[in-house]
Amino acid sequence: MSDSALPPQEDLYNAVHDVPKPGSIKVFGILQIVFGSMGCVCGGFGAGFLLLMMSDPGVSNAINHGMGTNYTEGYQILQIGIGTITLLLSAFQIACGVGLLKNRNWGRTGSLLYATLGILLSIVSTIFTVSMMKETPDKMINMTFTLGSGAFGLIYPCCILFFLTRPKVVEALRAR
């Protein structure tokens, strides 16, 4: 039998196989959508509370007094900025989760960008919050809570960076 009668040989190195995709792609796709949705809902409530605070002088004065006893001036502006960035990151997180569930590489790279920005936001917000604390009897409690929250906020982004950079995940989403 001649070579022309044989079916064409494919490049076996680049052949697409029906190898199952790593489960972490689907898991992180779902987690991105769930956590992003939670961030949007919480951000929405935060914005609503801010509007309530601005519209009612009684509530505004109580919040200002409470914040003023523990934090320096400008802390509310810091919180508004962090809340806005978090709300935008949450919407981005949902889009990345959809990309992961559709097995698209842009979902993975977007998730890695989200994780990097999330780590930076957690570290920067923790540093600014601690630096804006006043000397009060509650300072150690507030600092412990702030540092614990900052450390807790690093767990999920670090997991994203670890699991979505595994060679099998990168290979499964390559050129998609």
C-alpha positions in Angstrom: 0.0 0.0 0.0 1.4 3.4 -0.9 1.8 6.3 1.4 -0.8 8.3 -0.5 -3.5 5.8 0.4 -2.9 6.2 4.2 -4.8 8.9 6.0 -2.8 12.0 6.8 -0.7 11.7 10.0 -1.4 14.5 12.5 1.2 16.1 14.6 0.8 14.0 17.7 2.4 16.6 19.9 -0.3 19.2 19.1 -3.2 16.8 18.9 -6.2 17.6 21.0 -7.1 14.7 23.2 -10.2 14.2 25.3 -8.2 14.4 28.5 -10.4 15.5 31.4 -9.7 19.1 32.5 -8.5 19.8 36.0 -11.4 20.2 38.4 -9.9 23.4 39.8 -11.0 25.2 36.6 -14.7 24.6 37.3 -14.3 25.0 41.1 -12.7 28.4 40.7 -15.1 29.4 38.0 -18.0 28.8 40.4 -16.2 30.4 43.3 -15.4 33.5 41.3 -19.1 33.9 40.4 -20.3 33.2 44.0 -17.7 35.5 45.7 -18.1 38.2 43.0 -21.9 38.2 43.5 -21.5 38.4 47.2 -19.2 41.4 46.7 -21.6 43.1 44.5 -24.5 42.6 46.9 -22.4 43.8 49.9 -21.1 46.7 47.9 -24.7 47.6 46.9 -25.8 47.5 50.6 -22.7 49.6 51.5 -23.6 52.2 48.8 -27.2 52.3 50.1 -26.0 52.7 53.6 -23.7 55.6 52.5 -26.7 57.3 50.8 -28.8 56.8 53.9 -25.9 58.3 56.0 -25.6 61.3 53.7 -29.4 62.0 53.7 -30.0 61.7 57.4 -28.0 64.1 59.6 -28.7 62.1 62.7 -27.2 58.9 61.3 -24.4 60.9 59.7 -23.5 62.5 63.0 -23.5 59.2 64.9 -21.3 57.5 62.3 -18.9 60.5 62.2 -18.7 60.5 66.0 -18.1 56.8 66.2 -15.4 56.8 63.5 -13.9 60.0 64.9 -13.2 58.5 68.2 -11.2 55.5 66.8 -9.8 56.8 63.5 -8.2 60.0 62.1 -9.9 62.3 59.7 -10.1 60.9 56.2 -10.9 57.3 57.2 -14.4 57.5 55.8 -12.9 58.6 52.4 -10.6 55.6 52.6 -13.5 53.3 53.2 -15.5 54.8 50.3 -12.5 54.3 48.0 -11.9 50.7 49.1 -15.6 49.9 48.8 -15.7 51.3 45.2 -12.6 49.4 44.2 -14.0 46.2 45.8 -17.3 46.6 44.0 -15.5 47.0 40.6 -13.3 44.0 41.4 -16.4 42.0 42.3 -18.0 42.6 38.9 -14.7 41.7 37.2 -14.5 38.6 39.3 -17.9 37.5 38.0 -16.8 37.9 34.4 -13.6 35.9 35.1 -15.7 33.1 36.6 -17.8 32.9 33.5 -14.6 32.7 31.4 -13.3 29.9 33.6 -16.6 28.0 33.3 -16.4 28.4 29.5 -12.8 27.0 29.6 -11.3 30.3 28.3 -7.8 31.3 29.0 -8.9 35.0 29.5 -10.9 33.7 32.5 -7.7 32.3 34.0 -5.6 35.4 33.2 -8.3 37.7 34.5 -8.6 35.6 37.6 -4.8 35.9 38.1 -5.1 39.7 37.7 -8.0 39.8 40.1 -5.9 37.8 42.7 -3.0 40.2 42.3 -5.1 43.3 42.7 -7.0 41.6 45.6 -3.7 40.9 47.4 -2.5 44.5 46.8 -5.9 45.9 48.0 -5.8 43.8 51.1 -2.3 44.8 52.1 -2.7 48.5 51.3 -6.1 48.8 53.0 -4.7 47.1 56.1 -1.7 49.4 56.2 -3.8 52.5 55.8 -6.4 51.4 58.4 -3.7 50.6 61.0 -2.0 53.9 60.3 -5.2 55.9 60.7 -6.1 54.4 64.1 -6.0 56.8 67.1 -4.6 55.9 70.5 -7.6 54.6 72.3 -8.2 51.9 74.9 -9.7 49.8 72.1 -6.7 50.2 69.7 -5.3 46.7 70.3 -8.7 45.1 69.7 -9.2 47.1 66.5 -5.7 46.4 65.4 -6.0 42.7 66.0 -9.3 42.6 64.1 -7.8 44.7 61.2 -4.7 42.5 60.9 -6.7 39.3 61.1 -9.2 40.5 58.5 -6.3 41.6 56.2 -4.7 38.1 56.6 -8.0 36.4 56.0 -8.5 38.5 52.8 -5.3 37.0 51.4 -6.3 33.4 51.5 -8.6 33.2 48.5 -6.4 35.3 46.1 -3.4 33.2 47.1 -5.4 30.0 46.3 -6.2 31.4 42.9 -2.6 32.2 42.2 -1.5 28.7 43.3 -4.2 26.6 41.6 -4.6 28.5 38.4 -0.9 28.5 37.6 -0.5 24.7 37.8 0.9 23.3 34.6 -2.1 21.1 33.9 -4.5 24.1 34.3 -2.3 26.3 32.0 -2.1 23.5 29.4 -5.9 22.8 29.6 -6.7 26.4 28.8 -3.9 27.2 26.4 -5.0 28.8 23.1 -8.7 29.0 24.1 
